[in-house]
Amino acid sequence: MSSATQNTPRWRARITPLVDRWSAYADAEWKWLTFLIWVGIAAFYIVSRWQQVHWLVLTDTDDNIRYLQVKDWLAGQGWYDLRQYRLDPPGGANIHWSRLVDLPIAGLMLFFRLFTDIPTADRLACAIAPLLPLLPMMLSLAFIVRRLAGGNAWIVAVLAPLAAQMGLSMYMPMRIDHHGWQLALTVAMLAGMVDRNWLRGGIVAGLSSAFSIAIGMEMIVYLAAAGAIVALRWVFKDGAARRMRPYAISLGGGVGLLFVLTASYANRAPVCDALSPVWVGILGAAAGGMLLLTYLPLRNWQQRLIAGAVIGALVAAFALLNWPQCVTSAYQLSPELQKLWLANIREAKPITVQARNVVVPLLSLPVVAIIGALFACWTVRRDTEALWAWATVTLMTIFAVGLLFWQLRAGPAAQFLAIPAAAWTAWMAARTMLFGKPLWRVVGALAVLVVGAVLFVYQIYPEANRLIADMTDAAPAKPKAKPNPNSRGELIRKANGRCRSLPQLQVLNQLPPATIFTMVDLGPRLIATTHHSAIAGPYHRNGAAILDIHHALDGPPDGFRAIAARHFATYLLICPNFPEGTVYQSRSPKGFYAQLMRGTVPGWLQPVTLTSPAPLPYKLYRIDYSAPNGKEVAQ
């Protein structure tokens, strides 16, 4: 018997064969095991959030419009017609989204309608649909970590989304908007970029980018960064054309085909904020240029760099000469709309102006990932292929974190793109702690403590859970202390929940269908839960209607009535302490909304009484356009 065997602890000698068998099984069956883990996670969240499912808690404005968009499509609205005709009727609001995300929701609705009533079927569909893209997300993370670390580190990556709370909130039941699919496709793109099979990897990266762009333009900066990394790899690594060629064909062909199949009537114009002829042209030119480069007889990296720079300059010139407005701003917002509306959206502000209890939990995972990724790059510096894979992951993680200094809404992508490096760091730290030399075991134990603190940082900062939940519609964490029910923050929180609740809003169905003038952020929820129409929702293509609401509530009472008449509004619905309303009160203390909150009500607003078992959180008035001007103080 060798001395090494004699020195091996008895417990380790006994469990080592079991660990080896389990490790081999997990390595061989990682896809099925990932699927089973996903099933468990999905079942847990559906059960734990069943109250939200039962009450159709679509608290985000986009989720409500997505829900209505699917319902309207199933009711007969055309595939290419994405106008929402109950926002600012009769013409409706121009919605710039894609039907692609509607497909799984509609399919689930139709499936469950075979077994239950329509309302229940629709709720079940909204509960399950957001969890579907979590599976490809988890599979992509597992694939990346298997590529980077080997062994069973993929298990850490599959479970790590549970510690990325801002990102995970995009997959919660009832979160049916398109962001979950875009995040999953972005991580799938990264998986293609590090795949050892260059043909498969190029196709996966190109098609993932094409589908993400077809769904929405929010991730285009990440996709552009990925394309640049693919090109740089072609420049500096001989043979990398085998990845760039299928990437270019898949990207260019996929974008063109998806435009034909999914672009709405409105998106066939040269618009900047959705897949349109603009982006088909730009991305087609970029893909064509990349494809051409792979066939040129360029002998060294210097020649490839010069040729790539020339092609890049030509594509940039093509875009600037034809669509310069899309280079400066995809949303094309007027300065007034930017100031009055977008500047008040918290997630559109950089991380530098956010509270510490938001910044620390959000950055903890990416910071650990960047440190771990840089260390990994150093450890594989002599393995060119491994170094390129790690460099790709590192650059994408750093880029995603950098975007947080532009807008907080980059947080989910920053967290998910950080998971591969963070999972590798946790895996290596655990292995070092268990199997390393004595000194290194201490170092590994310290690293495990640090990573563990990162994974549980959302429990360390419970207030951050609530703040992030307010922005992303995740379930708020329970506060440690009972809040003051009369505090301003608590009044706003209660109003935000009660005025959006299904039972409270459905009381409005006692009235015949009409157009109701209400705040921008309440409009989508109003039309999703009642048979009424609203003036606007927070969608930039309908900037004129958004500005009309701001002007009406900021300005004098007579100005409100003129604007309401222009939009054929029959009623005015206000919710005291609603978050958006606090903006009008602060910005225009002498404006119409602020006067209403002080109890000064014009005589041409007639209170409407509705039958309700509980007090209603909002006030409803009928607008009398025939009444003379004048004011009265509400009793």
C-alpha positions in Angstrom: 0.0 0.0 0.0 1.4 3.4 -1.0 2.1 6.1 1.6 -0.5 8.4 -0.3 -3.2 5.8 0.2 -2.2 5.3 3.9 -2.5 9.1 4.5 -5.9 9.4 2.8 -8.7 9.9 5.4 -11.0 6.9 5.7 -14.1 9.0 5.0 -12.6 10.3 1.8 -11.7 6.9 0.6 -15.3 5.7 1.1 -17.0 8.6 -0.6 -14.6 9.0 -3.5 -16.0 6.2 -5.6 -19.5 7.5 -5.1 -18.5 11.0 -6.0 -16.7 9.7 -9.1 -19.8 7.8 -10.2 -22.1 10.8 -9.6 -19.6 13.1 -11.3 -19.5 10.9 -14.4 -23.3 10.6 -14.5 -23.8 14.3 -14.1 -21.2 15.1 -16.8 -22.9 12.7 -19.2 -26.5 13.7 -18.5 -26.1 17.5 -17.8 -28.9 18.4 -20.2 -31.5 16.3 -18.6 -30.4 17.2 -15.1 -30.6 20.9 -16.1 -34.1 20.3 -17.4 -35.1 18.6 -14.1 -33.7 21.5 -12.1 -35.6 24.0 -14.3 -38.9 22.0 -13.7 -38.3 22.2 -10.0 -37.6 26.0 -10.1 -40.6 26.6 -12.3 -42.9 24.6 -10.1 -41.7 26.4 -7.0 -42.3 29.8 -8.4 -45.7 29.0 -9.8 -46.9 27.6 -6.5 -45.3 30.4 -4.4 -46.8 33.1 -6.6 -50.2 31.5 -7.1 -52.0 34.5 -5.6 -50.5 36.7 -8.3 -51.6 34.2 -10.9 -55.1 34.0 -9.5 -55.5 37.8 -9.4 -53.8 38.4 -12.8 -51.1 40.6 -11.3 -49.6 42.0 -14.4 -48.1 44.9 -12.6 -45.7 46.1 -15.3 -47.2 48.2 -18.1 -45.5 46.1 -20.8 -46.9 42.9 -19.4 -50.4 44.3 -19.6 -50.1 45.4 -23.2 -48.5 42.1 -24.1 -51.4 40.3 -22.6 -53.9 42.4 -24.5 -51.9 42.1 -27.7 -52.1 38.3 -27.5 -55.8 38.4 -26.6 -56.5 40.7 -29.5 -54.6 38.5 -31.9 -56.5 35.4 -30.8 -59.7 37.5 -31.2 -58.9 38.1 -34.9 -56.5 41.1 -35.1 -54.0 40.5 -37.9 -50.5 39.1 -37.4 -48.8 42.2 -38.9 -51.2 44.6 -37.2 -49.8 45.5 -33.8 -51.7 48.7 -33.1 -53.4 48.9 -29.8 -56.8 50.3 -30.7 -57.9 50.9 -27.1 -55.1 53.3 -26.4 -56.1 56.8 -27.8 -59.0 55.5 -29.9 -60.2 55.5 -32.6 -56.8 55.5 -34.3 -55.0 53.5 -31.6 -51.4 53.5 -30.4 -48.5 52.3 -32.5 -46.8 49.4 -30.6 -43.3 48.6 -32.0 -43.0 45.1 -30.6 -42.8 41.7 -32.4 -45.3 38.9 -32.5 -42.6 36.3 -31.9 -43.1 36.5 -28.1 -46.8 36.3 -28.5 -46.5 32.8 -30.0 -45.8 30.8 -26.8 -48.3 32.8 -24.8 -51.0 32.3 -27.4 -50.1 28.6 -27.7 -50.5 28.0 -24.0 -53.7 29.9 -23.9 -55.2 27.8 -26.6 -53.9 24.6 -25.0 -55.3 25.3 -21.6 -58.7 26.4 -23.1 -59.1 22.7 -24.1 -59.4 21.8 -20.4 -60.7 24.9 -18.5 -62.5 28.2 -19.0 -60.9 31.1 -20.8 -59.9 33.3 -17.8 -58.3 30.4 -16.0 -56.5 29.3 -19.2 -55.2 32.8 -19.8 -53.9 33.0 -16.2 -52.1 29.7 -16.5 -50.5 30.8 -19.8 -49.3 34.0 -18.2 -47.8 32.0 -15.3 -45.9 29.4 -17.4 -44.9 31.5 -20.4 -42.2 33.6 -18.6 -40.5 30.5 -17.3 -40.0 29.0 -20.7 -37.0 31.1 -21.7 -35.4 30.3 -18.4 -34.7 26.8 -19.7 -32.5 27.9 -22.7 -30.9 30.4 -20.4 -29.9 27.7 -17.9 -28.8 25.3 -20.7 -26.6 28.1 -22.2 -25.0 28.9 -18.9 -24.3 25.3 -18.3 -22.8 24.9 -21.7 -20.5 27.9 -21.3 -19.2 26.8 -17.9 -18.6 23.2 -19.2 -16.5 24.8 -21.9 -14.6 27.0 -19.5 -14.2 24.8 -16.4 -15.1 21.2 -17.2 -16.2 18.9 -14.5 -19.5 19.6 -12.9 -19.1 23.3 -12.4 -22.1 23.6 -14.7 -24.3 22.8 -11.7 -23.2 26.0 -10.0 -24.0 28.0 -13.2 -27.5 26.4 -13.5 -28.3 27.4 -9.9 -26.6 30.8 -10.0 -29.6 32.6 -11.5 -31.3 32.2 -8.2 -28.7 34.7 -6.8 -29.2 37.1 -9.7 -32.5 38.6 -8.4 -32.8 41.5 -10.8 -32.3 39.2 -13.8 -34.4 36.4 -12.3 -37.3 38.8 -11.9 -37.7 38.8 -15.7 -38.7 35.1 -15.5 -41.3 35.2 -12.7 -44.8 34.0 -13.4 -46.9 36.8 -15.0 -43.8 38.6 -16.4 -44.8 37.9 -19.9 -42.9 40.7 -21.7 -40.1 40.0 -24.1 -37.1 40.7 -21.9 -36.7 37.2 -20.6 -36.3 35.9 -24.2 -33.8 38.6 -25.1 -31.7 37.8 -22.1 -31.8 34.1 -22.9 -30.8 34.7 -26.5 -27.9 37.0 -25.4 -26.5 34.2 -23.2 -27.1 31.7 -26.0 -25.1 34.0 -28.3 -22.2 33.9 -25.8 -22.4 30.1 -25.7 -22.0 30.1 -29.5 -19.0 32.4 -29.3 -17.1 30.0 -27.0 -18.2 26.8 -28.6 -15.3 24.6 -29.7 -17.3 23.5 -32.7 -16.8 26.6 -34.8 -19.5 25.8 -37.3 -22.2 25.2 -34.7 -21.0 28.0 -32.6 -21.1 30.5 -35.5 -24.7 29.4 -36.4 -25.9 29.6 -32.8 -24.3 33.0 -32.2 -25.7 34.4 -35.5 -29.2 33.1 -35.1 -29.5 34.1 -31.5 -28.5 37.6 -32.4 -31.0 37.6 -35.3 -33.9 36.4 -33.1 -33.0 38.9 -30.3 -33.1 41.8 -32.8 -36.4 40.6 -34.3 -37.9 40.6 -30.8 -36.6 44.1 -29.9 -33.7 46.4 -30.1 -32.9 46.6 -26.4 -29.9 44.2 -26.7 -28.4 45.5 -29.9 -25.4 47.0 -28.1 -24.6 43.6 -26.6 -25.0 42.0 -30.0 -22.8 44.6 -31.6 -20.1 44.0 -29.0 -20.3 40.3 -29.7 -20.0 40.9 -33.5 -16.9 43.0 -32.8 -15.3 40.2 -30.7 -16.0 37.6 -33.5 -14.3 39.9 -35.9 -11.3 40.5 -33.6 -10.9 36.8 -33.2 -10.8 36.4 -37.0 -8.2 39.2 -37.1 -5.8 37.7 -34.6 -6.4 34.0 -34.8 -5.6 32.0 -37.9 -8.6 29.8 -39.0 -11.2 31.8 -37.1 -13.0 32.4 -40.4 -14.6 29.0 -39.7 -16.6 30.7 -37.0 -17.1 34.1 -38.6 -18.4 32.7 -41.9 -21.4 30.8 -40.4 -22.0 33.6 -38.0 -22.3 36.2 -40.8 -24.6 34.0 -42.9 -26.8 33.2 -40.0 -27.0 36.8 -38.8 -27.7 38.3 -42.2 -30.0 35.6 -43.4 -31.8 35.3 -40.1 -32.5 39.1 -39.9 -33.8 39.2 -43.4 -36.1 36.2 -43.0 -37.4 37.3 -39.7 -38.2 40.8 -41.0 -40.3 39.3 -43.8 -42.1 36.9 -41.4 -42.6 39.1 -38.3 -42.2 42.9 -39.1 -45.5 44.7 -38.5 -47.0 47.1 -41.0 -45.6 50.1 -39.0 -42.1 48.5 -38.9 -41.9 48.3 -42.6 -41.1 52.0 -42.6 -37.5 53.1 -42.0 -37.9 53.3 -38.2 -35.0 53.0 -35.8 -36.5 51.3 -32.7 -37.4 47.9 -34.2 -36.4 45.5 -36.9 -37.1 47.5 -40.0 -35.5 48.2 -43.4 -32.9 50.3 -41.6 -31.5 47.4 -39.6 -32.0 44.9 -42.3 -29.8 47.1 -44.4 -27.2 47.8 -41.8 -26.9 44.3 -40.4 -27.1 42.9 -43.9 -24.2 45.1 -45.0 -22.2 44.2 -41.9 -22.8 40.4 -42.4 -22.0 40.7 -46.1 -18.8 42.5 -45.3 -17.8 39.8 -42.7 -18.6 37.1 -45.2 -16.5 38.8 -47.9 -13.5 39.1 -45.5 -13.5 35.4 -44.8 -12.8 34.7 -48.5 -10.1 37.3 -49.1 -6.5 35.9 -49.4 -5.2 37.7 -46.4 -2.0 36.2 -45.1 -1.4 37.7 -41.6 -3.2 39.6 -38.8 -2.0 43.0 -40.1 -3.7 42.5 -43.4 -6.8 41.2 -41.8 -6.9 44.2 -39.4 -6.6 46.7 -42.3 -9.2 44.9 -44.4 -11.6 44.6 -41.4 -11.2 48.3 -40.6 -12.0 49.2 -44.2 -15.1 47.1 -44.3 -16.2 48.5 -40.9 -15.7 52.1 -42.1 -17.8 51.3 -45.2 -20.6 49.9 -43.2 -20.5 52.8 -40.8 -20.6 55.3 -43.7 -23.5 53.4 -45.3 -25.5 53.7 -42.1 -24.6 57.4 -41.5 -25.4 58.5 -45.0 -28.7 56.7 -45.2 -30.1 56.8 -41.6 -28.1 59.3 -39.5 -31.1 59.7 -37.1 -30.8 56.1 -36.0 -27.1 56.6 -35.0 -27.9 59.4 -32.7 -31.1 58.1 -31.1 -33.1 55.0 -31.7 -36.2 56.3 -29.9 -36.3 59.7 -31.6 -37.7 61.5 -28.5 -38.3 65.2 -28.5 -36.4 67.2 -25.9 -39.6 68.0 -24.1 -40.7 64.3 -24.0 -37.2 63.4 -22.7 -37.4 66.0 -20.0 -41.0 65.5 -18.8 -41.3 61.7 -19.2 -38.1 59.7 -19.7 -36.0 61.6 -17.2 -38.4 60.4 -14.5 -38.0 56.7 -15.2 -35.7 55.3 -12.6 -34.4 52.4 -14.6 -33.4 54.8 -17.4 -30.9 56.5 -15.1 -27.3 55.4 -14.5 -26.2 53.3 -11.6 -24.2 56.3 -10.2 -27.4 58.0 -9.1 -29.0 54.9 -7.5 -29.1 54.2 -3.8 -26.3 52.1 -2.2 -28.8 49.3 -1.3 -29.5 48.9 -5.0 -25.9 49.3 -6.2 -24.2 46.8 -3.8 -26.4 43.8 -4.5 -26.5 44.5 -8.2 -22.7 44.9 -8.7 -21.7 42.1 -6.3 -22.0 39.2 -8.7 -20.4 41.1 -11.7 -17.5 42.3 -9.7 -16.7 38.8 -8.4 -17.1 37.6 -12.0 -14.7 40.1 -13.4 -12.0 39.4 -10.8 -12.4 35.6 -11.4 -12.4 36.0 -15.1 -9.2 38.0 -15.1 -7.5 35.4 -12.9 -8.8 32.7 -15.2 -7.3 34.5 -18.3 -4.0 34.5 -16.5 -4.1 30.8 -15.6 -4.8 29.8 -19.3 -2.5 32.3 -20.9 -0.5 29.6 -22.6 -3.5 27.9 -24.1 -4.6 30.1 -27.0 -8.0 28.5 -27.6 -8.9 28.6 -23.9 -7.6 32.1 -23.6 -9.8 33.3 -26.4 -12.9 31.7 -24.8 -12.1 33.3 -21.5 -11.3 36.7 -23.1 -14.7 36.6 -24.8 -16.5 36.0 -21.5 -14.4 38.6 -19.7 -15.0 41.3 -22.4 -18.7 40.7 -22.5 -19.0 40.8 -18.7 -17.0 44.1 -18.5 -19.0 45.6 -21.3 -22.3 44.7 -19.6 -21.1 46.2 -16.3 -20.0 49.4 -18.2 -23.5 49.8 -19.6 -24.8 50.1 -16.0 -23.2 53.5 -16.0 -25.5 54.5 -18.8 -28.8 53.0 -17.6 -29.8 50.7 -14.7 -31.9 48.6 -17.0 -28.7 46.9 -18.1 -28.6 45.2 -14.7 -30.2 41.9 -15.7 -27.8 41.3 -18.6 -24.9 42.3 -16.4 -25.9 39.7 -13.8 -26.5 36.9 -16.2 -23.4 37.5 -18.3 -21.4 37.4 -15.1 -22.6 34.0 -14.0 -20.1 31.9 -16.1 -17.1 33.5 -14.5 -18.7 33.7 -11.1 -19.6 30.0 -11.2 -16.1 29.1 -12.3 -14.7 31.1 -9.4 -17.0 29.4 -6.9 -16.2 26.0 -8.3 -12.5 26.5 -8.2 -12.6 28.0 -4.7 -14.6 25.0 -3.4 -12.2 22.5 -5.0 -9.3 24.3 -3.6 -10.8 24.3 -0.1 -11.5 20.6 -0.2 -8.6 19.2 -2.1 -5.8 21.8 -2.2 -2.7 21.9 -0.1 -3.2 23.2 3.5 -2.3 26.8 2.8 -4.4 26.9 -0.4 -7.3 25.4 1.5 -7.4 28.4 3.7 -7.3 30.7 0.6 -10.1 28.6 -0.9 -12.2 28.8 2.2 -11.9 32.6 2.2 -12.9 32.6 -1.4 -15.9 30.4 -0.7 -17.0 32.8 2.0 -16.7 35.8 -0.3 -18.7 34.1 -3.1 -21.2 32.9 -0.6 -21.7 36.4 0.7 -22.3 37.5 -2.9 -24.8 34.8 -3.5 -26.7 35.8 -0.3 -26.3 39.6 -0.7 -30.0 40.0 -1.4 -30.7 38.6 2.0 -28.1 40.9 3.4 -29.8 43.8 1.7 -33.5 43.1 1.9 -34.4 46.6 1.2 -32.8 46.3 -2.2 -35.1 43.4 -3.0 -38.1 45.7 -2.5 -36.6 48.6 -4.6 -35.6 46.3 -7.4 -39.0 44.6 -7.3 -40.6 48.0 -7.7 -38.7 48.5 -10.9 -38.9 45.0 -12.3 -42.1 43.7 -10.8 -40.6 40.9 -8.8 -42.3 40.1 -5.5 -41.1 42.5 -2.8 -39.2 41.2 0.1 -40.8 41.4 3.5 -39.4 44.3 5.5 -37.8 43.6 8.8 -39.8 46.3 10.6 -43.4 47.1 10.2 -43.6 50.3 8.0 -45.3 53.4 9.1 -48.7 53.2 7.4 -48.9 57.0 7.2 -45.4 57.5 5.7 -45.3 58.9 2.2 -43.4 55.9 0.9 -45.9 53.5 2.3 -48.9 55.5 1.0 -47.3 55.5 -2.5 -46.6 51.8 -2.3 -50.2 51.0 -1.3 -51.7 53.2 -3.9 -49.5 51.7 -6.6 -50.8 48.2 -5.7 -54.4 48.9 -5.0 -55.1 51.1 -8.0 -53.8 48.4 -10.3 -55.6 45.5 -8.6 -58.0 43.4 -10.7 -61.1 43.6 -8.3 -60.8 47.3 -7.9 -60.5 48.1 -11.6 -63.2 45.7 -12.7 -65.7 47.8 -10.7 -65.4 50.2 -13.6 -67.1 47.7 -15.9 -70.4 48.8 -14.3 -70.2 51.7 -16.8 -70.6 51.3 -20.5 -67.3 51.2 -22.5 -65.8 54.6 -22.7 -62.5 56.4 -23.0 -61.1 57.2 -19.6 -58.5 59.9 -19.1 -55.9 58.6 -16.5 -52.2 58.7 -15.9 -49.7 57.2 -18.4 -48.6 54.3 -16.2 -52.1 53.3 -15.3 -53.5 53.3 -18.9 -52.2 49.8 -19.9 -53.5 48.2 -16.7 -56.9 49.9 -17.2 -57.5 48.5 -20.7 -56.1 45.0 -19.8 -58.6 44.6 -16.9 -61.7 46.4 -18.1 -63.6 47.0 -21.3 -62.7 50.7 -21.3 -60.1 52.6 -23.3 -57.3 54.9 -22.2 -55.3 57.8 -23.7 -51.7 56.6 -23.5 -49.2 54.2 -22.1 -45.5 54.6 -21.6 -44.5 53.9 -25.2 -42.3 56.3 -27.0 -43.9 56.1 -30.4 -47.0 57.7 -28.9 -45.1 60.6 -27.5 -47.8 63.2 -28.5 -50.4 61.4 -26.4 -47.9 61.1 -23.5 -47.2 64.8 -23.7 -50.9 65.6 -23.8 -51.4 63.8 -20.5 -48.4 65.7 -18.9 -49.6 69.0 -20.2 -53.2 68.3 -19.1 -52.2 67.4 -15.5 -49.4 70.0 -15.2 -51.4 72.9 -16.7 -54.6 74.8 -15.7 -58.0 73.1 -15.4 -59.4 74.6 -18.5 -56.4 73.4 -20.4 -57.2 69.9 -19.2 -60.7 69.9 -20.5 -59.6 71.0 -24.0 -57.0 68.2 -24.2 -59.5 65.6 -22.9 -62.0 66.7 -25.5 -59.4 66.3 -28.2 -59.0 62.6 -27.2 -62.8 62.0 -26.8 -62.4 61.2 -23.0 -65.7 60.7 -21.1 -64.2 60.2 -17.6 -61.3 61.2 -15.5 -59.8 58.6 -13.2 -57.2 59.7 -10.6 -55.5 57.7 -7.9 -54.3 59.7 -4.9 -50.6 58.9 -4.1 -50.0 57.0 -7.3 -46.3 57.2 -8.1 -46.7 59.1 -11.3 -49.0 61.6 -9.7 -46.3 62.6 -7.2 -44.3 63.9 -10.2 -47.0 66.3 -11.3 -47.5 67.5 -7.8 -43.8 68.2 -7.3 -43.3 69.7 -10.7 -46.4 71.8 -11.0 -47.8 72.6 -7.5 -50.4 75.0 -9.0 -51.3 72.6 -11.8 -54.6 70.8 -12.4 -53.6 67.5 -10.7 -52.1 69.2 -7.7 -55.3 71.2 -7.3 -57.3 68.0 -7.4 -55.1 66.5 -4.7 -55.8 69.5 -2.5 -59.6 69.1 -3.0 -60.2 71.8 -5.6 -62.4 70.3 -8.2 -63.8 72.2 -11.2 -67.6 72.3 -11.5 -67.5 70.5 -14.8 -66.1 67.3 -13.1 -69.1 65.3 -11.8 -68.2 62.6 -9.3 -69.3 59.1 -10.4 -70.5 56.7 -7.7 -69.8 53.0 -8.2 -71.1 50.0 -6.2 -68.2 48.3 -4.5 -67.9 46.0 -1.4 -64.8 47.8 -0.3 -63.7 51.5 -0.6 -62.2 52.3 -4.0 -58.6 53.6 -4.0 -59.3 55.9 -6.9 -61.7 58.7 -7.8 -63.8 58.8 -11.0 -65.4 61.9 -12.5 -67.5 62.4 -15.6 -66.3 65.3 -17.7 -69.1 67.7 -18.6 -68.0 69.6 -21.7 -71.2 71.7 -21.7 -70.8 73.1 -18.2 -69.3 76.6 -17.8 -65.9 77.3 -16.4 -65.5 77.7 -12.7 -64.3 75.9 -9.6 -65.8 74.4 -6.5 -64.2 73.0 -3.4 -64.9 69.3 -3.0 -66.5 68.4 0.3 
